[in-house]
């Protein structure tokens, strides 16, 4: 039983005793019972007031727990944002490498074409197709990462 419950019970008992004492039986006994009811009622108020700090501590603890849970979710969100940002940076760098490889192979393709080297031209065309496929995959993943960052809020 909590202090608040005990205090409220004592207040109720005090009121009940004081009410019973108002029945005219003996005037002096009635005064004594009313005083006793008042004392019990006051004791109930004191016990109830003693429960207030305990109730405040419980509320503060509950609010603190909710705040910590909220902070935990924010930390998790920030970790996800950081992972997606790292992946976005890696994909951007990978696409830059594929672009450089494509430019280099296109140069060698023009050299092979100028000299009539069809065998080398075929090899370079295959390399360019592979580069295009890898770059396309990186581009698709970059779109997914950008959408994920937008969904969870990058800030």
C-alpha atoms as a printed R data frame, in Angstrom:
    type eleno elety resid chain resno       x      y       z
1   ATOM     1    CA   UNK     A     1   0.000  0.000   0.000
2   ATOM     2    CA   UNK     A     2   1.452  3.352  -0.966
3   ATOM     3    CA   UNK     A     3   1.704  6.381   1.280
4   ATOM     4    CA   UNK     A     4  -0.891  8.136  -0.811
5   ATOM     5    CA   UNK     A     5  -3.379  5.281  -0.387
6   ATOM     6    CA   UNK     A     6  -2.772  5.130   3.382
7   ATOM     7    CA   UNK     A     7  -3.141  8.895   3.682
8   ATOM     8    CA   UNK     A     8  -6.393  8.951   1.747
9   ATOM     9    CA   UNK     A     9  -7.696  6.063   3.849
10  ATOM    10    CA   UNK     A    10  -6.894  7.943   7.064
11  ATOM    11    CA   UNK     A    11  -8.656 11.038   5.756
12  ATOM    12    CA   UNK     A    12 -11.714  8.904   4.992
13  ATOM    13    CA   UNK     A    13 -11.654  7.334   8.444
14  ATOM    14    CA   UNK     A    14 -11.325 10.775  10.057
15  ATOM    15    CA   UNK     A    15 -14.328 12.104   8.127
16  ATOM    16    CA   UNK     A    16 -16.363  8.995   8.975
17  ATOM    17    CA   UNK     A    17 -15.539  9.240  12.694
18  ATOM    18    CA   UNK     A    18 -16.346 12.944  12.754
19  ATOM    19    CA   UNK     A    19 -19.641 12.262  10.988
20  ATOM    20    CA   UNK     A    20 -20.589  9.528  13.480
21  ATOM    21    CA   UNK     A    21 -19.709 11.851  16.328
22  ATOM    22    CA   UNK     A    22 -22.269 14.354  15.145
23  ATOM    23    CA   UNK     A    23 -25.018 11.954  16.250
24  ATOM    24    CA   UNK     A    24 -26.212 13.418  19.563
25  ATOM    25    CA   UNK     A    25 -25.492 10.673  22.109
26  ATOM    26    CA   UNK     A    26 -23.364 12.330  24.687
27  ATOM    27    CA   UNK     A    27 -22.143 15.830  24.090
28  ATOM    28    CA   UNK     A    28 -18.736 15.342  25.717
29  ATOM    29    CA   UNK     A    29 -18.133 12.020  23.996
30  ATOM    30    CA   UNK     A    30 -19.146 13.517  20.684
31  ATOM    31    CA   UNK     A    31 -16.578 16.298  21.065
32  ATOM    32    CA   UNK     A    32 -13.880 13.741  21.834
33  ATOM    33    CA   UNK     A    33 -14.816 11.651  18.810
34  ATOM    34    CA   UNK     A    34 -14.865 14.701  16.554
35  ATOM    35    CA   UNK     A    35 -11.395 15.659  17.776
36  ATOM    36    CA   UNK     A    36 -10.211 12.085  17.214
37  ATOM    37    CA   UNK     A    37 -11.701 12.135  13.699
38  ATOM    38    CA   UNK     A    38  -9.981 15.448  13.015
39  ATOM    39    CA   UNK     A    39  -6.641 14.118  14.259
40  ATOM    40    CA   UNK     A    40  -6.944 11.000  12.105
41  ATOM    41    CA   UNK     A    41  -7.921 13.180   9.139
42  ATOM    42    CA   UNK     A    42  -4.928 15.475   9.667
43  ATOM    43    CA   UNK     A    43  -2.664 12.439   9.956
44  ATOM    44    CA   UNK     A    44  -4.069 11.270   6.632
45  ATOM    45    CA   UNK     A    45  -3.288 14.609   5.017
46  ATOM    46    CA   UNK     A    46   0.280 14.503   6.372
47  ATOM    47    CA   UNK     A    47   0.832 10.952   5.087
48  ATOM    48    CA   UNK     A    48  -0.632 11.934   1.703
49  ATOM    49    CA   UNK     A    49   1.655 14.949   1.477
50  ATOM    50    CA   UNK     A    50   4.616 12.712   2.274
51  ATOM    51    CA   UNK     A    51   3.719 10.660  -0.805
52  ATOM    52    CA   UNK     A    52   4.018 13.656  -3.167
53  ATOM    53    CA   UNK     A    53   7.861 13.600  -3.468
54  ATOM    54    CA   UNK     A    54   7.721  9.850  -4.133
55  ATOM    55    CA   UNK     A    55   5.162 10.394  -6.906
56  ATOM    56    CA   UNK     A    56   7.328 13.163  -8.386
57  ATOM    57    CA   UNK     A    57  10.377 10.849  -8.371
58  ATOM    58    CA   UNK     A    58   8.386  8.132 -10.130
59  ATOM    59    CA   UNK     A    59   7.157 10.586 -12.763
60  ATOM    60    CA   UNK     A    60  10.681 11.970 -13.277
61  ATOM    61    CA   UNK     A    61  12.074  8.449 -13.640
62  ATOM    62    CA   UNK     A    62   9.371  7.555 -16.156
63  ATOM    63    CA   UNK     A    63   9.982 10.729 -18.161
64  ATOM    64    CA   UNK     A    64  13.744 10.105 -18.055
65  ATOM    65    CA   UNK     A    65  13.243  6.586 -19.390
66  ATOM    66    CA   UNK     A    66  11.080  7.873 -22.240
67  ATOM    67    CA   UNK     A    67  13.689 10.535 -23.035
68  ATOM    68    CA   UNK     A    68  16.510  7.961 -23.051
69  ATOM    69    CA   UNK     A    69  14.485  5.754 -25.383
70  ATOM    70    CA   UNK     A    70  13.976  8.744 -27.677
71  ATOM    71    CA   UNK     A    71  17.706  9.501 -27.566
72  ATOM    72    CA   UNK     A    72  18.454  5.864 -28.402
73  ATOM    73    CA   UNK     A    73  16.264  6.086 -31.485
74  ATOM    74    CA   UNK     A    74  18.008  9.300 -32.532
75  ATOM    75    CA   UNK     A    75  21.444  7.687 -32.096
76  ATOM    76    CA   UNK     A    76  20.285  4.734 -34.201
77  ATOM    77    CA   UNK     A    77  18.960  7.077 -36.895
78  ATOM    78    CA   UNK     A    78  22.223  9.025 -36.967
79  ATOM    79    CA   UNK     A    79  24.207  5.774 -37.280
80  ATOM    80    CA   UNK     A    80  22.044  4.736 -40.245
81  ATOM    81    CA   UNK     A    81  22.517  8.149 -41.844
82  ATOM    82    CA   UNK     A    82  26.286  7.837 -41.423
83  ATOM    83    CA   UNK     A    83  26.325  4.346 -42.970
84  ATOM    84    CA   UNK     A    84  24.306  5.543 -45.976
85  ATOM    85    CA   UNK     A    85  26.503  8.614 -46.377
86  ATOM    86    CA   UNK     A    86  29.632  6.427 -46.389
87  ATOM    87    CA   UNK     A    87  28.060  4.106 -48.943
88  ATOM    88    CA   UNK     A    88  27.060  7.113 -51.075
89  ATOM    89    CA   UNK     A    89  30.653  8.425 -50.970
90  ATOM    90    CA   UNK     A    90  32.050  5.002 -51.901
91  ATOM    91    CA   UNK     A    91  29.606  4.641 -54.799
92  ATOM    92    CA   UNK     A    92  30.434  8.137 -56.040
93  ATOM    93    CA   UNK     A    93  34.153  7.299 -55.982
94  ATOM    94    CA   UNK     A    94  33.489  3.973 -57.735
95  ATOM    95    CA   UNK     A    95  31.526  5.738 -60.464
96  ATOM    96    CA   UNK     A    96  34.412  8.188 -60.917
97  ATOM    97    CA   UNK     A    97  36.804  5.223 -61.353
98  ATOM    98    CA   UNK     A    98  34.468  3.663 -63.945
99  ATOM    99    CA   UNK     A    99  34.259  6.989 -65.777
100 ATOM   100    CA   UNK     A   100  38.060  7.263 -65.901
101 ATOM   101    CA   UNK     A   101  38.363  3.657 -67.107
102 ATOM   102    CA   UNK     A   102  35.739  4.309 -69.794
103 ATOM   103    CA   UNK     A   103  37.611  7.432 -71.020
104 ATOM   104    CA   UNK     A   104  40.900  5.525 -71.156
105 ATOM   105    CA   UNK     A   105  39.356  2.602 -73.045
106 ATOM   106    CA   UNK     A   106  37.599  4.947 -75.472
107 ATOM   107    CA   UNK     A   107  40.982  6.533 -76.221
108 ATOM   108    CA   UNK     A   108  42.558  3.119 -76.882
109 ATOM   109    CA   UNK     A   109  39.527  2.176 -78.973
110 ATOM   110    CA   UNK     A   110  40.148  5.199 -81.234
111 ATOM   111    CA   UNK     A   111  43.847  4.244 -81.518
112 ATOM   112    CA   UNK     A   112  42.948  0.646 -82.418
113 ATOM   113    CA   UNK     A   113  40.387  1.847 -84.970
114 ATOM   114    CA   UNK     A   114  42.892  4.256 -86.566
115 ATOM   115    CA   UNK     A   115  45.389  1.425 -87.008
116 ATOM   116    CA   UNK     A   116  42.761 -1.062 -88.158
117 ATOM   117    CA   UNK     A   117  43.335 -3.399 -85.174
118 ATOM   118    CA   UNK     A   118  39.938 -5.137 -85.097
119 ATOM   119    CA   UNK     A   119  41.037 -7.725 -82.528
120 ATOM   120    CA   UNK     A   120  42.044 -5.047 -80.031
121 ATOM   121    CA   UNK     A   121  38.897 -3.036 -80.850
122 ATOM   122    CA   UNK     A   122  36.729 -6.074 -79.979
123 ATOM   123    CA   UNK     A   123  38.530 -6.548 -76.639
124 ATOM   124    CA   UNK     A   124  38.097 -2.871 -75.809
125 ATOM   125    CA   UNK     A   125  34.390 -2.987 -76.744
126 ATOM   126    CA   UNK     A   126  33.922 -5.892 -74.320
127 ATOM   127    CA   UNK     A   127  35.752 -3.942 -71.604
128 ATOM   128    CA   UNK     A   128  33.574 -0.895 -72.276
129 ATOM   129    CA   UNK     A   129  30.394 -3.006 -72.011
130 ATOM   130    CA   UNK     A   130  31.603 -4.441 -68.671
131 ATOM   131    CA   UNK     A   131  32.421 -0.953 -67.391
132 ATOM   132    CA   UNK     A   132  28.986  0.311 -68.471
133 ATOM   133    CA   UNK     A   133  27.265 -2.567 -66.630
134 ATOM   134    CA   UNK     A   134  29.241 -1.971 -63.423
135 ATOM   135    CA   UNK     A   135  28.676  1.789 -63.620
136 ATOM   136    CA   UNK     A   136  24.962  1.234 -64.170
137 ATOM   137    CA   UNK     A   137  24.797 -1.022 -61.079
138 ATOM   138    CA   UNK     A   138  26.604  1.572 -58.991
139 ATOM   139    CA   UNK     A   139  24.259  4.281 -60.291
140 ATOM   140    CA   UNK     A   140  21.162  2.229 -59.368
141 ATOM   141    CA   UNK     A   141  22.512  1.583 -55.871
142 ATOM   142    CA   UNK     A   142  23.329  5.295 -55.531
143 ATOM   143    CA   UNK     A   143  19.677  6.132 -56.292
144 ATOM   144    CA   UNK     A   144  18.531  3.681 -53.598
145 ATOM   145    CA   UNK     A   145  20.959  5.169 -51.061
146 ATOM   146    CA   UNK     A   146  19.837  8.719 -51.894
147 ATOM   147    CA   UNK     A   147  16.191  7.677 -51.406
148 ATOM   148    CA   UNK     A   148  17.033  6.033 -48.065
149 ATOM   149    CA   UNK     A   149  18.822  9.167 -46.884
150 ATOM   150    CA   UNK     A   150  15.848 11.294 -47.891
151 ATOM   151    CA   UNK     A   151  13.461  8.937 -46.082
152 ATOM   152    CA   UNK     A   152  15.314  8.930 -42.759
153 ATOM   153    CA   UNK     A   153  16.329 12.581 -42.912
154 ATOM   154    CA   UNK     A   154  19.960 13.197 -43.684
155 ATOM   155    CA   UNK     A   155  20.347 16.126 -41.280
